[in-house]
Amino acid sequence: MSSSSGQINYAHASGINSVAAAVIFAVFYGILLPYYLWRAIRNPTYVLIILSLFCAIRVTAFVMRAVLAGSSSAGTDVGLVIGESIVYSVGFFGLLYSAYLLVLDRDIISGTVRRNPISRITSNRHLIRLALVAAVVIGITGSTYISSTKPQDISLSKTLRKVSVIIFLVVTALLAVHTLFLVRGENAALRRGSLQGTSFGTTYGMYILCLIVIFLLIREIYLTATISSISRQNEAVWYPLAALPELLAVFLFAVPGLVPEKKDLIARAHDQEKNLEATETA
């Protein structure tokens, strides 16, 4: 789409058109940001700290999106369009990693020990973090070639962005698998009384996490299915299938008791180390 001066409006060509929708999402994340910052100060776990950072990035991304949708001059600035794409892509790292850390933290609280090789992969924090960093770097690299007119650069951009989305999808799938492990572990812990349900999030957090994972899967499956055609990522579908699932997932993190207290994590991890040492000694 071209502006009145004949310049290409890269924002509209990328499917960025609605100012109102972008503003609404910016406002929601603007409300969530101080809330999660407050919680992170009271309970400084990585989950809440990274989630606060995600909200800040989403506020930035949607403000940029609103400007691009409403301003013709901004829409013709390919650097700003690329910047919005990069900021938005980087943000998902925070949400997915927060969800993964939450599942692993609740694993520690439930005291579940697994020996199967699949759980060793899905619970490897370093591996998951490395995969997510790779997805972000590859996605950013692909986005930098969007404005190129060279066929080889355009092809490379599509390939890199597709690889980035697929990595995110694979990590989300691994999160889903480990969440199922957590459901079994927390159910067993509740039955034997080692996990005391003092709040709704403590008792039913495993099911809330399942909802979070479902929302993230909806987002990733949609983006994977449409990555080859930007035109298919129109806002009438993109907002309900990509942006809204993220927002709903962030709201679910607010359920009382869902995110374990840092002091409880430290105490439980210490107990597990002592039990492991006792087992090795015996």
Stockholm file with secondary structure:
# STOCKHOLM 1.0

chainA/1-282         MSSSSGQINYAHASGINSVAAAVIFAVFYGILLPYYLWRAIRNPTYVLIILSLFCAIRVTAFVMRAVLAGSSSAGTDVGLVIGESIVYSVGFFGLLYSAYLLVLDRDIISGTVRRNPISRITSNRHLIRLALVAAVVIGITGSTYISSTKPQDISLSKTLRKVSVIIFLVVTALLAVHTLFLVRGENAALRRGSLQGTSFGTTYGMYILCLIVIFLLIREIYLTATISSISRQNEAVWYPLAALPELLAVFLFAVPGLVPEKKDLIARAHDQEKNLEATETA
#=GR chainA/1-282 SS CBCTTSCBCHHHHTTCCCHHHHHHHHHHHHHHHHHHHHHHHHSCCHHHHHHHHHHHHHHHHHHHHHHHHHCHHHHTCHHHHHHHHHHHHHHHHHHHHHHHHHHHHHHHHHTCCCCSHHHHHHTCHHHHHHHHHHHHHHHHHHHTTTTCCCHHHHHHHHHHHHHHHHHHHHHHHHHHHHHHHHHHHHHHHHHHTSSCCCSHHHHHHHHHHHHHHHHHHHHHHHHHHHTTCGGGCCHHHHIIIIIHHHHHHHHHTTSTTSSCCHHHHHHHHHHHHHHHHHHHHC
#=GC SS_cons         CBCTTSCBCHHHHTTCCCHHHHHHHHHHHHHHHHHHHHHHHHSCCHHHHHHHHHHHHHHHHHHHHHHHHHCHHHHTCHHHHHHHHHHHHHHHHHHHHHHHHHHHHHHHHHTCCCCSHHHHHHTCHHHHHHHHHHHHHHHHHHHTTTTCCCHHHHHHHHHHHHHHHHHHHHHHHHHHHHHHHHHHHHHHHHHHTSSCCCSHHHHHHHHHHHHHHHHHHHHHHHHHHHTTCGGGCCHHHHIIIIIHHHHHHHHHTTSTTSSCCHHHHHHHHHHHHHHHHHHHHC
//
